[in-house]
Amino acid sequence: MKHDNGRGSFSGKMGYVLATAGSAVGLGNIWRFPYLAAKYGGGAFLLVYILLALTFGYAMIMSETAIGRMTGKSPVGAFASFSKRGWVRAGGWINAIIPMLIVPYYSVIGGWVCRYLWGYISGQGDAMALEGTFEGFLGSPVATIAFFAVFAAMTMAVIFGGVRNGIEKVSRIMMPILAVLTLVVVGFSVTRPGALAGVRYFLVPDLRNFSLMTVVSALGQMFYSLSIAMGILITFGSYTGREVDIEQTTVQVEIFDTAIAVLAGLMVIPAVFAFSGGNAAALGKGPSLMFVTLPKVFESMGGAWIGVLFFLLVLMAALTSSVSLAETACATFEDELGWSRPKAAALVSVILAALGSLSCLGFNALSHVAPMGMDILSFFDFLTNSVMMPVAAVATIVLVLKVIGLDNMEREIMRSSAFHRRGVYRFVVKYLALIMLAVILVSSVCDAFGWIHI
């Protein structure tokens, strides 16, 4: 059964799973996961990450998807369906605003990926590895905005296509290709001389490398990686029918996302280990890893084609995530303003262009603008990831516990699911989730201010 409210919907379970997996598999898997795994214990980090994904991640995905399916609405309408109280409506709005703020700066980074992919395709692979290439690119307002516009146009083309003809169709094509490309790059990476030391470090848990920061960093990475608290899961849940098994699809999304994260680790860590002589510290954080370190690694491997494959893979991962973010924003305007998809998508395009251009200019023409000592892109990243997302997730958990009721949530899930991990779900939501979210919020803010270093 579909919600009879004139909204789009997925054609079935596979469309939902691929779209949701696409939203989860993004830049965070490829540039943040390998860095954190290398820094905080390799195999020990990986083990903790998987355990958290199977418990806390599972509970959050189940909750958000079920809320979307129960109401057939995007975050604002979904929260308001249960209560008109101010804090409930605020919880819905914060879930809805997050993707509107993330997709512009995410698309800027997508533009960087387009620039590097074009560099490798056009035979400039050696130039991509030169010192100062990335900084020089960021310093050009024309170049950064041009490549941002290319990526943003790709994102919005999918959104204008709708749920089935846009998001679902693109996910069905891109996710299998992304998986194959990942396997090809992994195969090349792990067979480099000296790479097996990196494979062992990443896959074999050594408890001597375990620390409290292993748990804190794995918890934060899992939270961001699974598209939790961005309104995406609520929106995609609203596009599913009552016949879709929420638990089964959640498990499939968990497996796909974790598999890509593990493969990303196997792409990056062994290659950098081989390049650096086994130095885990050589894996820089964020953009420096992808746009500075890895081009040097690819140059040392002597194959420009590996740069083409890698950045094509990254482009697909970034695009599936940006589409999910933009779709959530679009669905909010459709639902709350009663607008048609073209009109809602046009407004999302305007927001995307305005805020994305600001983030581009923050590295050049507006580099003197430094809110809280950060460039504009980093500030938006801090505001959404470190503050708003944990708060949005707290609002969701409190909604489940205090307004919807845990028993009602479980009944909704059991309409179509055997609910094998019901005990895990109840324990995490009732006792652990708020503690874990407090840890994520505090550690993220402390990291952003430099009080601790994740």
DRENMAR-256787 format. One record per residue (C-alpha): residue in three letters; x, y, z. Coordinates in steps of 0.5 Angstrom, whole numbers, padded with zeros to 4 digits, always signed. Each point is the difference from the previous one (the first is absolute). Last residue first. Layout:
ALAXYZ ...
//
This chain:
ILE+0079+0027+0033 HIS+0004+0005+0003 ILE-0002+0003+0007 TRP-0001+0007+0002 GLY+0001+0002-0007 PHE-0006+0004-0001 ALA-0003-0004-0005 ASP+0002-0007+0004 CYS-0003+0003+0007 VAL-0006+0001-0004 SER+0000-0007-0003 SER+0002-0003+0006 VAL-0006+0003+0004 LEU-0005-0001-0005 ILE+0002-0007-0001 VAL+0000-0002+0007 ALA-0007+0003+0001 LEU-0002-0004-0006 MET+0002-0006+0004 ILE-0003+0001+0006 LEU-0007+0002-0003 ALA+0001-0007-0004 LEU+0002-0005+0006 TYR-0006-0001+0004 LYS-0007+0000-0003 VAL+0002+0000-0008 VAL+0006-0004+0001 PHE-0004-0005+0005 ARG-0006+0000-0005 TYR+0004-0001-0006 VAL+0004-0006+0003 GLY-0006-0004+0002 ARG-0004+0001-0006 ARG+0006-0003-0004 HIS-0004-0005-0004 PHE-0005+0005-0002 ALA-0004-0005-0004 SER-0002+0006-0004 SER-0006+0002-0004 ARG-0005+0003+0005 MET+0005-0001+0005 ILE+0004+0006-0001 GLU-0007+0004+0001 ARG-0001-0004+0007 GLU+0007+0001+0002 MET-0001+0008-0001 ASN-0007-0001+0004 ASP+0003-0003+0006 LEU+0006+0005+0000 GLY-0005+0005+0001 ILE-0001+0006-0005 VAL+0000+0006+0004 LYS+0005-0002+0006 LEU+0005-0005-0003 VAL+0000+0000-0007 LEU+0000+0008+0000 VAL+0005+0000+0005 ILE+0004-0004-0005 THR-0001+0004-0006 ALA+0001+0007+0004 VAL+0007-0003+0002 ALA+0002-0002-0007 ALA-0002+0007-0002 VAL+0005+0003+0006 PRO+0005-0005-0003 MET-0001+0003-0007 MET+0000+0007+0002 VAL+0006+0001+0004 SER+0007-0004-0003 ASN-0003-0002-0007 THR-0004+0006-0002 LEU+0003+0006+0004 PHE+0007-0003-0001 ASP-0001-0001-0008 PHE-0003+0007-0001 PHE+0006+0003+0004 SER+0005-0005-0004 LEU-0003+0003-0007 ILE+0001+0007+0003 ASP+0007+0000+0002 MET+0001-0001+0007 GLY+0002+0005+0006 MET-0007+0000+0003 PRO-0003+0003-0006 ALA+0006+0002-0005 VAL-0002+0005-0005 HIS+0007+0002-0003 SER+0000-0006-0005 LEU-0006+0003-0003 ALA+0004+0001-0007 ASN+0004-0006+0001 PHE-0002-0006+0004 GLY-0006+0002+0003 LEU-0002+0002-0008 CYS-0002-0008-0001 SER-0004+0000+0007 LEU-0004+0006-0002 SER-0001-0003-0007 GLY-0003-0006+0003 LEU-0005+0004+0004 ALA-0003+0004-0005 ALA+0000-0005-0006 LEU-0003-0006+0005 ILE-0005+0005+0003 VAL-0002+0002-0007 SER+0000-0008-0003 VAL-0004-0001+0006 LEU-0005+0005-0002 ALA-0001-0003-0007 ALA+0000-0007+0003 ALA-0007+0002+0004 LYS-0003+0004-0007 PRO+0002-0006-0004 ARG-0003-0005+0005 SER-0006+0003+0001 TRP-0001+0005+0006 GLY-0005-0002+0006 LEU+0004+0005+0005 GLU+0002-0005+0005 ASP+0000-0007-0004 GLU+0003+0002-0006 PHE+0005+0005+0003 THR+0002-0006+0005 ALA+0000-0005-0006 CYS+0005+0005-0003 ALA+0005+0000+0006 THR+0000-0007+0001 GLU+0001-0001-0008 ALA+0006+0005+0001 LEU+0003-0005+0005 SER-0001-0006-0003 VAL+0003+0003-0007 SER+0006+0002+0004 SER+0001-0007+0002 THR-0001-0003-0006 LEU+0005+0005-0003 ALA+0005-0001+0005 ALA+0001-0007-0001 MET+0000+0000-0008 LEU+0005+0006+0000 VAL+0004-0004+0005 LEU+0000-0006-0005 LEU+0002+0004-0006 PHE+0005+0003+0004 PHE+0003-0007+0002 LEU+0000-0002-0007 VAL+0003+0006-0004 GLY+0005+0000+0006 ILE+0002-0008-0002 TRP+0000+0002-0007 ALA+0006+0005+0001 GLY+0004-0006+0002 GLY+0007+0000+0002 MET-0001-0002+0007 SER+0004+0006+0003 GLU-0005+0004-0004 PHE-0006-0003+0004 VAL+0003+0001+0006 LYS+0002+0007-0001 PRO-0007+0001-0002 LEU-0002-0003+0006 THR+0003+0005+0005 VAL-0002+0006-0003 PHE-0007+0000-0002 MET-0003-0006+0004 LEU+0004+0000+0006 SER+0000+0008+0000 PRO-0007+0000-0001 GLY-0002-0003+0007 LYS+0006-0002+0005 GLY+0007-0002-0002 LEU+0002-0008-0001 ALA+0007+0001+0001 ALA-0001-0001+0007 ALA+0000-0008-0001 ASN+0007+0000-0002 GLY+0001-0007-0004 GLY+0006+0002-0005 SER-0004+0006-0002 PHE-0002-0002-0007 ALA-0002-0007+0002 PHE-0004+0002+0006 VAL-0003+0005-0004 ALA-0003-0005-0005 PRO-0001-0005+0006 ILE-0005+0005+0004 VAL-0003+0003-0006 MET-0004-0005-0004 LEU+0000-0005+0006 GLY-0003+0005+0004 ALA-0005+0002-0006 LEU-0002-0007+0000 VAL-0002+0000+0007 ALA-0004+0006-0001 ILE-0003-0003-0006 ALA-0002-0007+0004 THR-0002+0004+0006 ASP-0005+0004-0004 PHE-0003-0006-0004 ILE+0000-0004+0006 GLU-0004+0005+0004 VAL-0005+0002-0006 GLN-0001-0008+0000 VAL-0002+0000+0007 THR-0004+0006+0000 THR-0004-0003-0006 GLN-0001-0006+0004 GLU-0003+0003+0006 ILE-0004+0005-0004 ASP-0004-0006-0004 VAL-0003+0004-0005 GLU-0008-0002-0001 ARG-0002+0007+0003 GLY+0003+0003-0006 THR+0006+0005+0000 TYR+0000+0007-0002 SER-0001+0003+0007 GLY+0006-0005+0002 PHE+0005+0004-0005 THR-0002+0007+0003 ILE+0001-0003+0008 LEU+0006-0003-0003 ILE+0003+0007-0003 GLY-0002+0004+0006 MET+0007+0001+0001 ALA+0000-0003+0007 ILE+0003-0007-0002 SER+0003+0000-0007 LEU+0004-0006+0002 SER+0007+0003-0001 TYR-0001+0005+0005 PHE-0002-0004+0006 MET+0005-0005-0002 GLN+0006+0005+0000 GLY-0002+0003+0007 LEU-0001-0007+0003 ALA+0007-0002-0003 SER+0003+0006+0003 VAL-0002-0001+0007 VAL+0001-0007+0000 THR+0007+0000-0002 MET+0001+0007+0004 LEU-0001-0005+0006 SER+0006-0004-0002 PHE+0002-0006-0004 ASN+0006-0001-0003 ARG+0003-0005+0005 LEU-0007-0004-0002 ASP+0003-0002-0007 PRO-0006-0001-0005 VAL+0003-0003-0007 LEU-0004+0004-0006 PHE+0004+0007+0000 TYR+0007-0002+0003 ARG+0000-0007-0004 VAL-0002+0004-0007 GLY+0005+0006+0001 ALA+0005-0005+0001 LEU-0002-0004-0006 ALA+0001+0007-0004 GLY+0008-0001+0000 PRO+0000-0001-0007 ARG-0006+0002-0004 THR-0005-0006+0000 VAL-0005+0003+0005 SER-0001+0006-0004 PHE-0002-0003-0007 GLY-0005-0005+0003 VAL-0003+0006+0004 VAL-0001+0004-0006 VAL-0003-0005-0004 LEU-0005-0002+0006 THR-0002+0007+0001 LEU-0001+0001-0008 VAL-0005-0006+0001 ALA-0004+0003+0006 LEU+0000+0006-0003 ILE-0003-0003-0007 PRO-0005-0004+0004 MET-0002+0007+0004 MET+0000+0004-0006 ILE-0006-0003-0004 ARG-0005-0002+0005 SER+0001+0007+0003 VAL-0001+0004-0006 LYS-0006-0004-0001 GLU-0003+0001+0007 ILE+0002+0007+0001 GLY-0002+0003-0007 ASN-0006-0004-0004 ARG-0002-0003+0007 VAL+0000+0006+0005 GLY+0000+0006-0005 GLY+0004+0002-0006 PHE+0001+0007+0002 ILE+0004-0003+0006 VAL+0004-0004-0005 ALA+0002+0007-0004 MET+0001+0003+0007 THR+0006-0004+0002 MET+0003+0000-0007 ALA-0001+0008+0000 ALA+0003+0000+0007 PHE+0006-0004-0003 VAL+0002+0005-0006 ALA-0002+0006+0004 PHE+0005-0002+0005 PHE+0005-0001-0005 ALA-0001+0007-0003 ILE+0000+0003+0007 THR+0007-0003+0002 ALA+0003+0002-0007 VAL-0003+0008+0000 PRO+0002+0001+0008 SER+0007-0002-0001 GLY+0004-0001+0006 LEU-0003-0007+0001 PHE+0003-0003-0006 GLY+0007+0003+0002 GLU-0001-0003+0007 PHE-0001-0007-0004 THR+0006+0001-0004 GLY+0005+0002+0005 GLU+0004-0006+0000 LEU+0000-0004-0006 ALA-0005-0006-0001 MET-0005+0003-0004 ALA+0005+0002-0005 ASP+0002-0007-0001 GLY-0007-0002-0002 GLN-0001+0005-0005 GLY-0002-0005-0005 SER-0007+0003-0002 ILE-0003-0005+0004 TYR+0004+0001+0006 GLY-0001+0007+0001 TRP-0008-0001-0002 LEU+0000-0004+0006 TYR+0004+0005+0004 ARG-0005+0005-0001 CYS-0006-0004+0000 VAL+0002-0002+0007 TRP+0001+0007+0002 GLY-0007+0002-0002 GLY-0003-0006+0004 ILE+0004+0004+0006 VAL-0004+0006-0002 SER-0006-0004-0001 TYR+0001-0002+0008 TYR+0000+0007+0001 PRO-0007+0001-0003 VAL-0003-0007+0002 ILE+0001+0001+0008 LEU-0004+0007+0001 MET-0006-0003-0003 PRO+0001-0007+0003 ILE+0000+0003+0007 ILE-0006+0004-0001 ALA-0005-0006+0000 ASN+0003-0003+0006 ILE+0000+0006+0004 TRP-0007+0002-0002 GLY-0003-0007+0002 GLY+0003+0001+0007 ALA-0003+0007+0000 ARG-0007-0003-0001 VAL+0001-0004+0006 TRP+0003+0005+0004 GLY-0006+0005-0001 ARG-0005-0005+0001 LYS-0005-0002-0006 SER+0001-0008+0001 PHE+0001-0006-0003 SER-0002+0002-0007 ALA+0005+0006+0001 PHE+0006-0004+0000 ALA-0002-0003-0007 GLY-0002+0007-0003 VAL+0007+0003+0002 PRO+0004-0006-0002 SER-0003-0003-0007 LYS-0007-0003+0000 GLY-0003-0007-0001 THR-0002+0000+0008 MET+0002-0007+0002 ARG+0005-0001-0006 GLY+0004+0006+0002 ILE+0000-0002+0008 ALA+0002-0007-0002 THR+0006+0002-0004 GLU+0002+0005+0006 SER-0001-0005+0005 MET+0003-0006-0004 ILE+0006+0004-0002 MET+0002+0002+0007 ALA-0001-0007+0003 TYR+0005-0003-0005 GLY+0005+0006+0001 PHE+0000-0001+0007 THR+0000-0008+0000 LEU+0003-0003-0006 ALA+0004+0007-0002 LEU+0003+0000+0007 LEU+0003-0007-0001 ILE+0002+0001-0007 TYR+0004+0006+0002 VAL+0003-0003+0006 LEU+0003-0005-0004 LEU+0003+0004-0005 PHE+0003+0005+0005 ALA+0003-0006+0003 GLY+0003-0003-0007 GLY+0003+0007-0001 GLY+0001+0003+0007 TYR-0002+0007+0000 LYS+0004+0004-0005 ALA+0000-0005-0006 ALA-0008-0001+0001 LEU-0001+0007+0001 TYR+0004+0002-0007 PRO-0004-0006-0003 PHE-0007+0002+0002 ARG+0001+0008-0001 TRP+0002+0000-0008 ILE-0004-0006-0003 ASN-0006-0001+0005 GLY-0001+0007+0001 LEU+0000+0002-0007 GLY-0006-0004-0001 VAL-0004-0007+0001 ALA-0006+0001+0004 SER-0004+0004-0005 GLY+0002-0005-0005 ALA-0002-0006+0005 THR-0007+0004+0001 ALA-0001+0000-0008 LEU+0002-0007-0001 VAL-0004-0003+0006 TYR-0006+0004-0002 GLY+0000-0002-0007 MET+0001-0007+0002 LYS-0006+0000+0004 GLY-0005+0002-0005 SER-0002+0006-0005 PHE+0003+0005+0004 SER-0006+0006+0002 GLY-0001+0007-0003 ARG-0006+0004+0004 GLY-0007+0000-0002 ASN-0003-0001+0007 ASP-0002-0007+0000 HIS+0006-0004+0004 LYS+0002-0006-0004 MET-0003-0007+0002 
//
